Amino acid sequence: MYLNTIRSANGSRKKSKRVGRGIGSTLGKTCGRGHNGQKSRSGGFHKVGFEGGQMPLQRRLPKLGFTSRIKKYSAEVTLYEVGSLETEVVDLKALVCSNLVPAFTKKVKIIKSGEISRSITVKGLNVTAGAKVSIEAAGGKVEA
């Protein structure tokens, strides 16, 4: 195979319409645009969603959902990530120092994903029921 023998697949390159080339071409005179009206004129297309002055569908329907402002300041940490920390006491400061949560985080919840093998003390963090059982089974404790 040589570069000068490579051809594109059939149908991948469509020939462009040659308009205004006589009656026999079916695209002569009005160039396939019909006679009168907005669509026959150059630049005669309205904006996307325009319905001729009627209230457009995207404005008729109600807005849905919202962006939670609390979400920005809250984070989740898995049990596996907490177990990989070298500290005995896990609190918000320890998680921020280890780059597990952003610095501006105010609420953290530990979720049960993975296992923990050593005992740790969790202070001032929210913990799911499953994570709490795992931490206490490993010999750790959860303090409010």
Secondary structure, DSSP 8 states (H G I E B T S, - for coil): --GGG----TTSS------SS-GGGSSSTTTTS-SSSGGGSTT----TT-BTTB--HHHHS-------SSGGGEEEEEHHHHHT-S-SEE-HHHHHHTTSS-TT--EEEEE--S---S--EEES-EE-HHHHHHHHHTT-EEE-
